Amino acid sequence: MASGLKSSNQQQMRVAVIGYGKLGAAVAEVAEAKGWTVVARINKGDEWTASGLGADIVFESSTPQDAVNNVLKCIAANLPVVIGTTGWHDRLEEIKDAGGTVFHATNFSIGVHLLNEMSAYMTRTMNKFPEYSAHIKDVHHIHKLDAPSGTALTLREVVRVNGGDTTIDSVREGEIVGIHELSWNSEVDVLALRHEATSRQGFALGAFQALLWLSEKHAKGARGIYNMNDLISKIQ
């Protein structure tokens, strides 16, 4: 994935992380390993201003309740933002109306993107067999705030736009990083597509690629709302 997005400006970038939880910390670690400087690590309750961050770009990974307001503050300061928080998409129009350069993803994993692509094909195929019913299983650690996950909701939308219908079962237990499974069940068998994240490193690497890609877009004067489809099309 990284081979398609190298940049000579990579060493000079300064990133602020708003929401320094598991994902934020993992992204900060990758950014520093790539030669970037993490200029701010913002936790819930910290006082901050976008202009005072001293950043070239922001990674937002706070909570569904705070994410949109955080992003709007950064847009007002002409800072590009990559959003790693999920559960806020009912307010997407507010971010679109504000302008700016924003990248959002319900999941930064290349594997999840491939799961969605395979699910689209399988849904179109399985629509021909009414004896099967579709179901999504969404399993995460007990600390995850939203249920269903953003990834599960995206997967459900993939099924919907390809003519199918599905239910979602969300489970929160232990320290499971993330499992998403789309299955088709009949009285005699089950067909399933499954993605299991075994480490947050995959999310962090994908998020860093989004930061790098968006910083280059912003430097060229691009404004707009982008997502993983835009990033993956560049790599492909």
N, C-alpha and C positions, 0 to 999 in steps of 0.2 A: 504493500500500500504506500509506504513512504517513498519508494523509488520514483513515483510519478509526480512528487510535489516538493522537490528540493528547491531551496531559495538561497541566493547569495546574501539576502538581508536577514537570514535567520538569527545570526549572532547578536544583532542589535536590538531585538524586540524586548519590550517590557510588558509583562502581563500582570494584571490584578485578578485575584481569585476572590469572588464574593460568594461566601458559603463554603467554609473550609472544613467540610466533612470528609467522608471516605473518598468520594469521587474528586472533590476539589483538591485534596491532598495528593491523590495519585496523579492528577493532571499537572500540578505544580512540580512534582518530582520529575515527570517526563520532560516538562519544559526546561527545567534547570539542567537536566542531562543533555538536552539539545543545545545548550548554550544561551538560553533566554534568561532574563532576570525576573524573578517574581518580586514585584515592588510592593504588593499589598496582599495580606491574607485577612479577609474580613469575616468575622463571625457574627452570629445573630446578637443584636444589642449594641454592636460597635457603632460609633458615630463616624460617618464618612461623607465626603462629597466626591462626585465624579471627577471634578477638575483637580481635586487634591490627591488623587490616586497616583499621579505621575506615571500613568500607563499608556501604552500604545494600543492595547486591546484588553478586553475583559472576558474572563470566563465566569459565568453566573451559574451557581449550583446551590442555591439556598433552599427555599421551601416554596411550595405552590402558592402560598399566600403572599409571599414577598417578591417573587421573581419578577413580575411585570413591572412593579414600581421601581425595582432596582434597574431594570433594563431601560425604562423611560428616563431615569436620571442620567444614565450613560449616553443615551441617544442625544439628549439635550446638550451634552458636553462634546458631541461629535466623536464619541468613542464607539468603535465597532464592538459587538458583543456576540459571543457564542454561548448559547443557553443549554446547560446540561440538566436543568430542573425539568421535571415532568408534572403533569396535573394542572397546568395553568392555561391550556390551549383554548378554553372558552373565552379568553381575553385576547386572542391573537390579533383581532381587528384593531385593538388599541395600539399595538406595536406597529402594525402596518400603517396606520394613520399618522404615527409619529415620524415616519421616515427613518433614515439611518441605515446602517449596515448591520444586519443581524442574521445569525445562523442558528437554527434550532433543530434539535433531533430528539426523538424519544429514546434512541439508542445509537451509540456511536460505533457499534461493532459491525465489521464487514460481514461477519457470519450472520448476523440478524438481517442485514440487507439481502443476503443471498437467500435466507429463509423466506423473506417476503416475496422475492422473485419466484422461488419454487412454489410457494403457496398460491400465487396468482395462477400459474399453469395448472396446478393440481385442482384448484377450485373449478376452473373451466371444464376440466376433465370429469370431476366427480359430479358436476351438475347433471350429467347424463344418466346418473344412477341414483334415482330417488330413494332407494332402500337404505342409503347412507345418510347420516346426519353429522354435521360438523360441530366440533367443540374445541375450545381453546383452554389450555391449562396454563396458569400464570403463577409461578412459585418464586418467592423472594424471602430475604431475611426479615426478621421481625421489626427492624428499624425503618423499613421503607414506608413512607407516609401515604402514598397513593395506592388505591386498589379499585379497579384493575390498574396495572401498570400502563404507562404510556406506550410501551412496546406492544402490549396485548391489545390496546385500543387501535393502534396502527395496523396490527395484523387483522383485527376484525374488519377494519375499513378495506384492507386488501381483498378480503373475502367478499365483502359487500359489493365493491365496484366490479368484481368479476362474476357477479350474479348469484352469489351464495348467501347463506345466512348462518350465523353461529352464535353460541353462547360462550360465556367466559366464566371460569371457576378460578378465583384468586385465593392463594394460600400464602400465609406469612408465618414462617417457622425457622427457628435456629439462625444460622449465619449463611444461608444459601445465597450465593451471588446472584443467580438468576436463571430460571428455566422457563422456556416458552415452547409449548407443544400444540400443534394444530393436528387434530385427528378426525377421521371420518369413521363412524361406528355403524355397524349393521348388526343384525341378530347373530351373524356367524363369524364376523371378523372385524379387525380394526386396522386401518391404515393411518400412519402418523408421520409427521415431519416435526423434528425436535431440535431446538438449539439450547445448549447448556453452557453458560459462562462459568469457567472454572477459576477465573481470576479477573480482577478489575483492571488489570494491565491492558487488556484488549480495549476496554472502554476509554482508558486514559490515552492510549496511543491514537485511537480514532479521534478523540477530542482535540489532541494536539494537532493532528492533520487539519482539522476544521479551523483551528486558530490560525495556523500557517496560511491556509487557503484564503480565509476571510481577510487576513491582514493584507495579503497581496491584492485582493479585490478592492479593499478600501483605499489602498495606496494609489490605485489607478483611477480613483474617483467613482467607483461603482457604489450604488446605493440600492437597497432592496432586502427582501427576506429570502434566505436560502436554506436548503436542507440537504440531507444526505444524498438525495438523487442528483443534486447539482455537483456535489463533491465526487461521487462515484463515477459520474459521466466524464469528469475530467481525468480520472485515473484510467478508465477504460479507453 
